[in-house]
Amino acid sequence: MPEDGVPYWDYSAGDTTLKPEWKYDPERFRVIPRDASAAAITSSALFELSTYSKEYGTEFKNEALKILRSLTSPAYMGVPGDKYFILNHCVGSIPHGVEIDVPLVYADYYLLEAELRYKGLK
């Protein structure tokens, strides 16, 4: 995982020990895109999980907050005046060649859900 907690596409896309189930062309993707949509989903889920685990609850909450802070930084947030979307740098499906490094509506949904879950923990 990158230091900011926002994963590379498919979480394991940069793992050279795994063989992709699709025709991965490293020449086409010299830089593996980050996936803010996966990060938003993960952050929301970790906030939720933190409420169920006595042993790992604090760790889950801290990781979720780290991811949320990264997502709400200028690196991933849309700029004022952008229409319709909050987050940038999301990936739908590289193997299908669609939604690569774009905003996605479900990323915005999970970002807002993560924010609400975080506020509910305070």
Secondary structure by P-SEA (a helix, b strand, c coil): ccccccccccccccccccccccccccccccbbbbbaaaaaaaaaaaaaaaacccccaaaaaaaaaaaaaaaaccccccccccccccccccccccccccccccccaaaaaaaaaaaaaaaaac
